[in-house]
Amino acid sequence: MREGEPLDVLVIGGGVVGAGSALDAATRGLRTGIVEAQDWASGTSSRSSKLIHGGLRYLEMMDFALVREALHERGLLAHRLAPHLVHPVRFLYPLSHRVWERAYVGTGIALYDVMAAGARSIPRLPRHRHLSRRGALREAPSLKPDVMIGALQYYDAQVDDARHTMTLVRTAQGYGALAASRTRMIALEYSGDRVAGARLLDLETDTEFVVRATRVISATGVWTDATYELAGRENQTHVRASKGVHVLVARSRLSLSTGLILRTEKSVLFVIPWGAHWLIGTTDTEWEGDKLHPVATKEDVEYVLAHVNAVLVDPIRPDEIEGAYAGLRPLLTGTADSTAKLSREHMVASPAPGLTVVAGGKYTTYRVMARDAVDQALADLGGGAPVSRTENVPLVGAEGWSRLWAERGELALRHGLDQATLEHLLGRYGSHTSELLSLIVKDPELGIPLVAGDAYLRGEVVYAVSHEGALHLEDVLERRTHLSIEHSDHALSVALEVARLMAPLLGWSEEVLRHEFDAYSRLIEIQTEWT
């Protein structure tokens, strides 16, 4: 992306809302560009609970509109837009009080199901069911019998957040959008009093350049206040950063056939099946430190373990944690005393002509936020503005995925892979798995796992660079794969091998390769304060 023909829309921020805004604008036929200062999804959008859900706790807050909207989006993602990336997941909700709690929680979850069924054109997930204590223990033998009198079980969905966000960018590119990661906005450009583009810095080459655009959309999450400062405008609605920490333990560590949702004094705690691991979180504390590198502290990890261990027969020890990560939620300021109570509703504002700012919200409703942001940016066109189309735009890899899934056994046999590996690939790349398999046909060594017994293949590293825009070692180990949090050594044992697979594609010398390894090692030091 360089100076040239002006864009209709320039999006600043490559998280899920920015990526969704770029796709929304591009599919309306607008000449669109998107830039991200780091890697796609490098902030909040790779450090979530990795759930696509309505948010049961928002029912308790009487925020019915938000829950209904989120459940509609859940249905769209799971069945139409990204069925290869969004998958159903079961949760068990233990009940500890007789009679009233089953009625109270059961009514809420029943309403949850009814709201989900409201979008009749979208298939819905299975309905909830009531379980006795014995039935709940069959599903979750790791739970203490005396912590519950029974349970409810319901369905939501989960997603690989980083992969989904990156796939949004790829899909936008397929509709003609220009995209550049490692490119920071350093100033807004004006024509008179109207924002008419941005001055950008290419962090790879340390080169400044200007991109002209009729409209600029800022979707920078917890950095939203900085956009107002660049624009020289007073921000009436500030964004607070709330830190959420998750820990990972081996799947074999807990005897569960279902995820868990547990009430805490502040919010809820999830135990979520995640490949070969359980993902446990989250916390909800205000963060005023470095927004680029939020860290999980020892206190955060102790909080998570204390709450999950309260219901486990065999408590998890700190040395059994294989990974942990911290992310920042962008919450709109309000009168609440804690970040856990702040609204997840989003806001869209136009602080200056030609500039639109979108902030707040939750991952599940990114598409709605993106639609609203583009609608606001085009508001001066009135009835002549093209309308949003993203409700019917499948993401890269979605079309043809169901056919490949049905043929996965034959496909695995044809390529000399076991079926579990093929399912892993289909769940990450969808119908574009064929592109990855073509790489393996040309070089069979790319079909070898990076770590013995692990699902990630060497070919996925090559594909991350050749097709998915990975520019640095951390891009592959943290976001294109999740090796950094899924292995107790944080993937340091395979980091050099991964770097050597990337090197010829990116033109790295041995010196650059070593620099990449050292930079990744330093990043891991920052992120493992909790150990």
C-alpha positions in Angstrom: 0.0 0.0 0.0 1.6 3.3 -1.1 0.7 6.8 -2.2 -1.5 6.7 -5.3 -5.2 6.7 -6.3 -7.2 7.8 -3.2 -9.2 5.2 -1.4 -12.9 5.4 -0.6 -12.2 4.0 2.9 -9.0 3.5 4.9 -9.4 1.4 8.0 -6.9 1.8 10.9 -6.6 -1.3 13.1 -6.3 -5.0 12.2 -8.2 -6.5 15.0 -11.5 -8.3 14.4 -13.6 -5.0 14.1 -11.1 -3.4 11.8 -10.8 -6.5 9.6 -14.6 -6.8 9.6 -14.9 -3.1 8.6 -12.5 -3.6 5.7 -14.5 -6.6 4.5 -17.8 -4.7 4.9 -16.5 -1.7 2.9 -14.9 -3.9 0.2 -18.0 -6.0 -0.3 -20.0 -2.8 -0.9 -17.8 -2.1 -3.9 -15.7 0.6 -2.1 -12.0 1.0 -2.8 -10.7 -0.1 0.6 -7.4 -0.3 2.5 -6.6 -1.5 6.0 -3.4 -1.1 8.0 -2.3 -2.6 11.3 0.7 -1.5 13.4 1.6 -5.0 14.4 0.4 -8.3 13.0 -3.3 -9.1 12.3 -5.1 -9.8 15.5 -2.0 -9.1 17.6 -3.9 -7.4 20.3 -7.2 -8.2 21.9 -8.4 -10.3 18.9 -5.9 -13.1 19.6 -6.2 -13.1 23.4 -9.9 -13.7 24.0 -11.8 -16.6 25.5 -12.1 -17.8 21.9 -15.9 -18.1 22.3 -18.7 -17.1 19.9 -21.5 -16.7 22.4 -24.6 -14.6 23.4 -23.3 -13.9 26.9 -25.5 -15.6 29.5 -24.5 -13.0 32.1 -25.9 -10.2 30.0 -29.3 -11.8 30.4 -28.9 -11.3 34.2 -28.1 -7.6 33.4 -31.4 -7.5 31.4 -29.4 -6.6 28.3 -31.7 -8.7 26.1 -31.0 -6.7 22.9 -27.2 -7.5 23.1 -27.8 -11.2 23.8 -30.3 -11.5 20.9 -27.9 -9.7 18.6 -25.0 -11.9 19.6 -26.9 -15.1 19.3 -28.0 -14.1 15.8 -24.3 -13.5 14.9 -23.4 -16.9 16.5 -25.8 -18.6 14.2 -24.5 -16.8 11.1 -20.9 -17.6 11.9 -21.5 -21.2 12.7 -23.7 -22.1 9.8 -23.1 -19.6 7.0 -20.1 -17.3 7.3 -17.4 -19.5 8.9 -18.5 -23.0 9.6 -15.0 -24.3 9.2 -13.7 -21.9 12.0 -16.7 -21.8 14.4 -17.7 -25.0 16.1 -20.3 -25.9 18.7 -19.1 -26.5 22.3 -21.1 -27.9 25.3 -21.0 -26.3 28.7 -22.1 -27.6 32.1 -23.5 -25.1 34.6 -23.3 -26.7 38.1 -26.2 -25.8 40.5 -25.5 -25.5 44.2 -28.9 -24.5 45.5 -32.0 -26.6 45.5 -35.2 -25.6 43.7 -34.9 -21.8 43.2 -31.5 -21.9 41.4 -32.6 -24.6 38.9 -35.7 -22.6 38.1 -33.8 -19.3 37.9 -30.9 -20.5 35.8 -33.1 -22.8 33.8 -35.4 -20.0 32.8 -32.5 -17.9 31.7 -30.9 -20.6 29.6 -34.4 -21.5 28.1 -34.7 -17.8 27.1 -31.2 -18.1 25.6 -32.4 -21.0 23.5 -35.6 -19.1 22.5 -33.6 -16.0 21.4 -31.2 -18.2 19.4 -34.1 -19.8 17.6 -35.4 -16.3 16.6 -33.4 -16.3 13.4 -35.4 -18.9 11.6 -33.2 -18.9 8.5 -30.2 -20.1 10.6 -30.0 -23.6 12.0 -29.8 -23.5 15.8 -27.6 -25.5 18.2 -29.2 -28.2 20.3 -31.3 -27.1 23.2 -30.2 -27.2 26.8 -31.0 -30.0 29.2 -31.3 -30.5 32.9 -29.1 -33.0 34.7 -29.2 -34.6 38.1 -26.1 -34.7 40.2 -25.4 -38.3 39.0 -25.9 -37.2 35.4 -23.6 -34.2 35.8 -20.9 -36.4 37.3 -21.1 -38.8 34.3 -20.3 -35.7 32.1 -17.7 -34.3 34.5 -16.1 -36.9 36.9 -13.5 -34.3 37.9 -16.1 -32.3 39.8 -16.5 -32.7 43.5 -19.9 -34.3 44.1 -20.6 -32.0 47.1 -20.3 -28.8 45.1 -23.5 -29.3 43.2 -27.0 -30.7 43.5 -27.3 -31.0 39.7 -26.5 -29.1 36.6 -27.7 -27.6 33.3 -26.0 -28.3 30.0 -26.2 -25.9 27.1 -24.4 -25.2 23.8 -22.4 -22.2 22.6 -19.6 -22.0 20.0 -15.9 -21.4 19.9 -13.4 -20.0 17.4 -9.7 -19.6 16.8 -9.9 -15.9 17.2 -6.5 -15.0 15.6 -7.2 -17.3 12.6 -10.7 -15.9 12.1 -9.5 -12.3 12.2 -6.7 -13.0 9.7 -9.2 -14.8 7.5 -11.4 -11.7 7.5 -8.5 -9.8 6.1 -7.8 -12.4 3.4 -11.5 -12.4 2.5 -11.4 -8.6 2.2 -8.4 -8.8 0.0 -10.3 -11.2 -2.2 -12.8 -8.4 -2.8 -10.1 -6.0 -3.7 -9.1 -4.5 -0.4 -5.4 -3.4 0.1 -3.9 -4.6 3.3 -0.6 -3.9 5.1 0.5 -5.1 8.5 3.4 -3.7 10.5 2.2 -0.2 9.3 1.4 2.4 11.9 -0.7 5.5 11.5 1.4 8.5 12.8 -0.9 11.4 11.7 -4.2 12.1 10.1 -4.1 14.1 6.8 -6.6 16.9 6.2 -8.2 18.7 3.3 -9.5 21.9 5.0 -11.2 20.7 8.1 -12.0 17.3 6.7 -9.9 14.2 7.4 -8.7 13.0 4.0 -6.3 10.1 4.7 -3.4 9.3 7.0 0.4 9.5 7.2 1.7 6.0 7.7 5.0 4.4 8.8 6.1 1.1 7.3 7.8 -0.4 10.3 9.6 -3.0 8.1 11.4 -0.4 6.0 11.1 2.6 8.3 9.5 4.5 5.5 6.8 7.2 5.8 4.1 7.7 3.2 0.6 9.2 2.8 -2.5 7.4 1.8 -5.4 9.6 0.7 -8.9 8.4 1.6 -12.3 10.0 1.4 -13.1 8.4 4.7 -11.0 7.0 7.6 -12.4 4.4 10.0 -10.5 4.0 13.3 -11.0 0.5 14.9 -8.1 0.5 17.3 -9.8 -1.0 20.5 -7.9 0.0 23.6 -5.9 2.6 21.7 -9.1 4.5 20.7 -8.3 7.5 22.9 -5.0 8.0 21.0 -7.0 8.4 17.7 -8.9 11.3 19.3 -5.6 12.8 20.4 -4.2 12.6 16.8 -7.4 14.2 15.6 -7.1 17.0 18.2 -10.7 16.3 19.3 -12.1 15.9 22.8 -13.3 12.3 23.5 -16.6 12.2 25.2 -16.6 8.4 25.6 -13.3 7.0 26.8 -12.3 3.4 26.5 -10.9 1.5 29.5 -8.7 -1.5 29.3 -9.9 -4.6 31.3 -7.3 -7.4 31.5 -8.5 -11.0 31.1 -6.1 -13.8 31.8 -6.5 -17.4 30.7 -4.4 -20.5 31.6 -4.0 -23.8 29.7 -3.6 -27.3 31.1 -3.4 -30.6 29.3 -6.7 -32.1 28.2 -5.8 -35.3 30.0 -5.5 -33.4 33.2 -9.3 -33.2 33.7 -11.8 -35.9 33.3 -14.6 -33.9 31.5 -16.6 -34.6 28.4 -18.0 -31.0 28.4 -16.8 -27.5 29.1 -17.8 -25.8 32.4 -19.1 -22.4 33.3 -18.7 -21.4 37.0 -19.9 -18.4 38.8 -17.4 -16.1 40.6 -17.9 -13.1 42.8 -17.2 -10.8 39.9 -18.4 -12.7 36.8 -18.0 -16.2 35.4 -15.1 -18.6 34.9 -15.0 -20.9 31.8 -13.3 -24.2 31.4 -13.2 -24.6 27.6 -12.0 -27.6 25.5 -9.3 -26.4 23.2 -7.6 -29.0 21.1 -5.2 -31.0 23.4 -5.8 -28.5 26.2 -8.4 -27.0 28.6 -8.5 -23.2 28.4 -9.5 -21.8 31.8 -10.4 -18.1 32.4 -10.9 -15.3 32.7 -10.1 -12.5 35.1 -11.5 -9.0 34.9 -9.2 -6.3 36.3 -8.3 -2.8 35.2 -5.0 -2.4 33.2 -3.0 0.8 33.0 0.3 -0.7 31.9 1.8 -1.3 28.4 -1.2 -2.0 26.1 1.0 -3.8 23.6 2.2 -6.4 26.2 -0.3 -7.1 28.9 1.0 -9.8 31.1 -0.5 -12.5 33.3 0.9 -12.1 36.8 1.3 -14.7 39.5 -1.8 -13.2 41.3 -3.9 -13.6 38.1 -3.0 -17.2 37.8 -3.6 -17.8 41.5 -7.1 -16.3 41.1 -8.0 -18.5 38.2 -6.7 -21.7 39.9 -8.4 -20.8 43.2 -11.8 -20.6 41.5 -11.5 -23.7 39.3 -9.9 -25.8 42.1 -12.8 -25.0 44.4 -14.9 -27.5 42.3 -12.3 -30.1 41.4 -11.6 -33.4 43.1 -8.0 -33.1 42.2 -6.8 -29.5 42.3 -4.6 -28.2 39.5 -1.1 -27.3 40.6 0.7 -24.2 39.3 3.5 -26.4 37.8 0.8 -28.2 35.7 0.0 -25.0 33.7 1.4 -25.3 30.2 0.6 -21.8 29.0 -1.1 -18.5 30.0 -1.9 -15.3 28.2 -3.4 -11.9 28.9 -5.7 -9.8 26.7 -7.3 -6.4 27.0 -11.0 -5.8 26.5 -12.0 -2.3 25.3 -14.8 -1.3 27.6 -16.7 2.0 27.3 -16.4 4.2 30.3 -19.5 4.5 32.5 -20.5 4.9 36.1 -19.8 1.2 37.1 -17.4 0.7 40.0 -15.5 -2.1 38.2 -14.6 -3.1 34.7 -16.7 -6.3 35.1 -19.9 -4.2 35.2 -19.2 -1.9 32.2 -21.3 -2.3 29.1 -20.2 -4.4 26.2 -22.3 -2.3 23.9 -20.3 -0.5 21.2 -20.2 3.1 20.1 -19.7 4.7 16.7 -18.8 8.4 16.5 -17.6 11.0 14.0 -15.3 13.3 15.9 -14.3 15.1 12.7 -15.6 15.2 9.1 -14.3 12.2 7.3 -13.3 10.3 10.5 -15.3 7.6 12.1 -14.4 5.9 15.3 -15.8 2.5 16.5 -15.1 1.0 19.9 -16.4 -1.2 22.6 -18.5 -4.3 21.9 -17.6 -7.9 22.0 -15.9 -10.3 19.6 -19.1 -12.1 18.6 -20.7 -9.0 17.4 -17.8 -7.7 15.3 -19.8 -7.9 12.1 -22.5 -5.6 13.5 -19.9 -3.1 14.7 -18.2 -3.1 11.4 -21.5 -2.6 9.5 -22.4 0.3 11.8 -19.0 1.9 11.4 -19.2 1.8 7.6 -22.8 3.0 7.7 -21.7 6.0 9.8 -18.7 6.7 7.5 -21.1 6.8 4.5 -23.9 8.7 6.3 -23.3 11.9 4.2 -24.3 9.9 1.1 -27.8 9.4 2.5 -30.0 6.9 0.6 -27.3 6.6 -2.1 -24.9 4.7 0.1 -24.4 1.0 -0.8 -25.8 -1.3 1.9 -23.9 -3.9 3.9 -23.6 -7.4 2.4 -21.6 -9.3 4.9 -24.5 -11.2 6.4 -24.3 -13.3 3.2 -20.5 -13.3 2.5 -18.8 -16.6 3.5 -15.2 -16.2 4.6 -12.2 -17.7 2.8 -12.4 -21.5 3.2 -16.1 -21.7 4.0 -17.4 -22.6 0.6 -16.8 -26.3 -0.2 -15.8 -27.1 3.4 -18.7 -29.4 4.2 -18.0 -31.5 1.1 -14.4 -31.9 2.1 -15.4 -32.7 5.7 -17.6 -35.5 4.4 -14.8 -36.9 2.4 -12.1 -36.4 5.0 -11.3 -40.1 5.5 -10.7 -40.7 1.8 -8.7 -37.4 1.6 -6.5 -38.4 4.5 -5.8 -41.8 2.9 -4.9 -40.2 -0.4 -2.4 -37.9 1.1 -0.9 -40.3 3.6 -2.2 -38.4 6.7 -4.1 -39.8 9.6 -7.7 -38.6 9.8 -7.2 -36.6 13.0 -4.5 -34.6 11.2 -6.8 -34.0 8.2 -9.6 -32.9 10.5 -7.2 -30.5 12.2 -6.4 -28.9 8.8 -10.0 -28.7 7.7 -10.9 -27.0 11.0 -8.2 -24.3 10.4 -8.2 -23.8 6.6 -11.6 -25.1 5.4 -11.7 -25.7 1.7 -8.3 -24.0 1.3 -6.8 -27.1 2.9 -6.3 -28.2 -0.7 -3.7 -25.4 -1.0 -1.8 -26.7 2.0 -2.0 -30.3 0.7 -0.5 -29.2 -2.6 2.5 -27.9 -0.7 2.9 -31.3 0.9 2.6 -33.1 -2.4 5.5 -31.1 -3.7 7.6 -31.5 -0.5 6.5 -34.5 1.6 8.6 -33.3 4.5 6.1 -30.5 5.0 3.7 -33.2 6.1 5.8 -33.9 9.2 4.6 -32.5 12.5 6.6 -29.7 14.0 6.5 -31.5 17.4 6.1 -35.3 17.6 2.5 -36.1 18.5 1.3 -32.6 17.9 -1.2 -31.5 15.2 0.7 -28.6 13.6 2.6 -29.6 10.4 5.8 -28.0 9.0 3.8 -27.1 5.9 1.6 -24.8 8.0 4.6 -22.6 8.7 5.3 -22.3 4.9 1.6 -21.6 4.3 1.5 -18.9 7.0 4.2 -17.0 5.1 3.1 -17.7 1.5 -0.6 -17.2 2.0 -1.4 -15.6 5.4 1.0 -12.7 5.6 3.2 -13.8 8.5 6.3 -11.6 8.5 7.9 -12.6 11.8 8.6 -15.6 14.0 6.1 -14.5 16.6 3.4 -14.2 13.9 3.6 -17.9 13.3 4.2 -19.2 16.8 1.6 -16.9 18.5 -1.2 -16.4 16.0 -1.0 -18.6 12.8 -0.4 -21.4 15.3 -0.7 -21.3 19.1 2.4 -23.2 19.8 3.6 -20.5 22.2 0.8 -21.1 24.7 0.2 -24.8 24.0 3.6 -26.1 25.0 5.3 -25.7 28.4 8.5 -24.5 26.8 6.5 -21.9 24.8 7.8 -23.4 21.6 11.4 -22.3 22.1 12.5 -25.8 21.3 11.1 -25.6 17.8 11.5 -21.8 17.2 14.7 -22.1 15.3 13.3 -24.9 13.0 10.2 -22.7 12.4 12.5 -19.7 11.6 14.5 -21.8 9.1 11.3 -22.8 7.3 10.4 -19.1 7.1 13.8 -17.8 6.1 13.9 -18.7 2.4 10.4 -17.3 1.8 11.2 -14.0 3.5 14.9 -13.7 2.4 16.3 -13.9 5.9 20.1 -14.1 6.3 21.4 -16.2 9.2 21.9 -13.0 11.1 18.2 -12.0 10.7 17.1 -15.5 11.6 19.0 -15.3 14.9 17.6 -11.9 15.5 14.1 -13.3 15.0 14.8 -16.1 17.5 16.2 -13.6 20.1 13.3 -11.3 19.7 10.8 -14.1 20.2 12.8 -15.3 23.3 12.6 -11.8 24.8 8.8 -11.7 24.1 8.4 -15.0 26.0 10.3 -13.6 28.9 7.8 -10.7 29.1 4.8 -12.9 28.8 5.9 -15.5 31.5 6.0 -13.2 34.5 3.5 -15.5 36.2 6.0 -18.5 36.3 
